[in-house]
Amino acid sequence: MSVPVPRLFADITAKLEDLHAVAVEGQCHDHSADMQIVFAAHLCMGIASLDTALHQIRRQLGDAVDRPA
């Protein structure tokens, strides 16, 4: 059973909010290099997760996603 498209958009919103929090935290000057690597890894994983959600939307909507509005 497929996830409704509005739910996928809600999931993307939540992921973007999480990524924003990680990016903001990564801006602090008092983090060690190891911690900055962790933040960068979290951002990479989060962006990959966003890509997956976007592909799910594209699969459900078909070619309509590729056409300009």
C-alpha positions in Angstrom: 0.0 0.0 0.0 1.4 3.4 -1.0 1.7 6.3 1.4 -0.6 9.3 0.5 1.3 12.1 -1.2 0.3 14.7 1.4 1.8 12.5 4.0 5.0 12.3 2.0 5.2 16.1 1.9 4.6 16.2 5.7 7.5 13.7 6.1 9.7 15.9 3.9 8.8 18.9 6.0 9.8 17.1 9.2 13.1 15.9 7.6 13.9 19.5 6.5 13.2 20.8 10.0 15.5 18.1 11.4 18.2 19.0 8.9 17.9 22.6 9.7 18.5 21.9 13.4 21.6 19.9 12.6 22.9 22.6 10.3 22.3 25.2 13.0 24.0 23.1 15.6 27.0 22.6 13.3 27.6 26.3 13.2 28.6 26.5 16.8 32.3 27.2 17.1 32.9 25.1 20.2 32.4 21.7 18.6 35.3 19.4 18.0 36.3 18.3 14.5 34.9 14.8 15.3 31.5 16.3 16.2 31.5 18.4 13.0 32.1 15.1 11.1 29.0 13.6 12.8 26.9 16.6 11.9 28.1 16.4 8.3 27.3 12.7 8.2 23.8 13.4 9.6 23.2 16.0 6.9 24.3 13.5 4.2 22.0 10.8 5.5 19.1 13.3 5.8 19.6 14.5 2.3 19.6 10.9 1.0 16.4 10.4 2.9 14.8 13.4 1.3 15.8 12.1 -2.1 14.0 8.8 -1.3 10.8 10.6 -0.2 10.9 12.8 -3.4 11.3 9.7 -5.5 8.3 8.2 -3.8 6.3 11.3 -4.7 7.5 11.1 -8.3 6.5 7.5 -8.6 3.0 8.2 -7.3 2.5 11.3 -9.4 4.2 10.0 -12.5 5.3 12.3 -15.3 3.3 15.2 -13.9 6.3 16.0 -11.6 8.6 16.6 -14.6 6.3 18.9 -16.5 6.4 22.7 -15.7 3.2 24.1 -14.1 
